[in-house]
Structure formats: C-alpha cells, structure tokens
C-alpha cells in the first residue's frame, strides 16, 4: 500500500464521517423538530420524517453507483451529492418561514436523501477501489460510520436542546464542507485506465477483460442466480433494520417520561454509547476478518447483536440499559466490516459501484423497515415488545442463513489460504 493509498483512505474516511455526522445530527431532536415543522407530536410523525429520507436512499442509491461505473469517475458525483444535501438542509430550515407545512418538509427530506446517498454510497465505493485489504478498507468505512454517528448523536442532542433547527443548520454546514473535501481525493475507479489493482490475496474477485461494463443489472442478475450476494445483502438489511430501530424508537424510548425521561442531550449521549465502540472497533475487527475469514464475525456478531438488543428493551434501570448499548456497539462492530467486505470479495472490481449501491439499497430498506416496524409495534404494543420483535428478527435471520454464510465464505477462505501459502 502506497502513501497515496493511505492519504486517500484518510480523506475518504473523513468524507464518510462528515456525511454521517450531518445525517445523525437531527435524530436526537426529531420529537421537537417534527412539531416545529408543523406535524403533531408523537412517534408517527417522527416515523414519517425519517422514512422520507430513507425512501429516497432506496430509490437513488443504485443509480449513483451505476452512473459512477459508467462514467469511470466518482469524485464529481460525491461532490454534487454532498453540496446538494447541504442545500436540502438549508431548504428544510426555511420551510416554516415560508409558511409551508409538514408535507413540504417531507418532500425536502426526499430530495435531500436522493442527493446525500450519492455522497455516502460512492465514498464507500471509493474505499473499495483502494489497495490494502477489503476488510481493512471496509473497517475504515465502518470506523467513519460509527464515529460519525457517535459525534452526530452527541452534538445533535446538545444542539437540539438549544433549538429545534440548530442541528439542521449544522448539517448544512457539515455537508458543504464535505463536498469541498471530497474534491481533493483522486479517482481510482477499478476497471478504468487509472484504476488501482489490489494485489492482496483477500481480494478474491478478478475482473475479466470483457467485464468493464458491469452494472446494477449484472449485480442483480447474479443475486437472482446465486445465493452468494444475497448473503451480505440480507445481513445488511437486518443489521440496518436494527440501527434504524434505535435511531427512531431508541430516541423516543430514552426520552419518554414513562421509561427514563432523558433530555435530547441525554438520548444523544446514550446513542453514542452504541456508536463509539461500533466506530473504534471497526478497523481492528475488519482486519481480523481478513485473517480469519468472514464467517465467524458475521454469524457470531449477528447472534450476539440480536440478544443484546432484546436486553436493552428489557432493562429495568438506565445504567443497565446504557451498559447493554455499549455491547450492542461491540457486536455491531464485529459483523459490519466483514459484511461489507464480503460484497467486495464477491464482485468484479468494475461492478463495485453498482454492488455497493445494491447493498445500500438493502441497507436502506432495512432502515425503512426498522422505522416502520419499530414505530408500528411500539405504537400498538409498547417498547418492550418492539425490542423483542426487532432483536428476535436479527436472531432468526442469523440462524436461518448460517448454512448459506458457510457455503459462501468457505471457497473465499480456501482461496485466501492458497494465496497466502503460495
């Protein structure tokens, strides 16, 4: 790995970090923000507010990836997505001053999500294009994601206690700076003349000379004909379902006077108890998955993740719930980089943009499901049942897909051992 690789990894990690900070800044203050935007108080309005953005993520993630593969460039699209997202945040803050209602705010959220997903998905794809090991590169992405969410949740909570729109203003500034930073990164799109070829043995996907036009249709075609890509897509879905659940239900749960009655600052700090270990352990766990394979991190991490999620909802006192939130972060850090690296392992470099786009579609669908299932179950049956349902779903998926994970990862691990021994 060259000095340029390390520098680009740092800059791309900073881009991912900043996008997540901007996104998560608004979460702790959602209960008050939706009211300030003209919605009635309650978890239903919060659900609609978060769903609007992630619905756009689902609709547009693949298009950004496919466009970057076709253009052979990603940086201009990352810059456009970040600056467009900043403009959407500014527009959201203007909605009440223009006398517009909550429906207009939701439309702005859709537009912002359609733009921001380009910066997020393609910056991760650019990390995939670097040398140095898929697990290590995805560990860097996971570190940025977790740290960005941690910083966003803490700072967002502090800002929300000062005013409902302070997190929105801050998000616009952060995304604007993100676009400027992204413009300083070199394009290294695999499959083009200026591509970087990864010689590491864990990069098991070898591009065919005829596969320079691979795109989302090819990726989806492979997913229909083989279970290989469906495995990381499925885990990406259920893992982000749980994250979406915490982003919505967790905020209301910890602030509800009937449970722990925390302020927005307290709720944000509690979310950070999950995000900090999730961030700090991503890189070492990703590197471990390069050495021992993806099977154990994905399966063991998911099983533990589901069990601890159930425990958070069952905790009778806040200190216990807070401690379990830390364990949720540790379990998430174990499985997340291995799952993303598995996508990289399984696709040709020329199709990485589309593959990560599809992965993010499944992940965004997971977030949507987390919002909808979490909000719906909480409204109908209460918090404890909602935590049980979401944590139980994680367990069911992990157990059901265990044979498939073994079938997918065994050939990759064998190829890795052969490359190391050779």
Secondary structure by P-SEA (a helix, b strand, c coil): ccaaaaaaaaaaaaaaaaaaaaaaccccaaaaaaaaacccccaaaaaaaaaaaaaaaaacaaaaaaaaaaacccaaaaaaaaaaaaaaaaaaaacccccccaaaaaaaaaaaaacaaaaaaaaaaaaaaccccaaaaaaaaaaaaaaaaaaaaaaaaaaaaaccaaaaaaaaaaaaaaaaaaaaccccccccccbbbbcccccccccccccccccaaaaaaaaaccaaaaaaaaaaaaaaaaaaaaaaaaaaaaaccccccccaaaaaaaaaaaaaaaaaaaaaaaaaaaaccaaaaaaaaaaaaaaaaaaaaacccaaaaaaaaaaaaaaaaacaaaaaaaaaacccccaaaaaaaaaaaaaaaaaaaaaaaaaaaaacccaaaaaaaaaaaaaaaaaaaaaaaaaaaaaaaaaaaaaaac
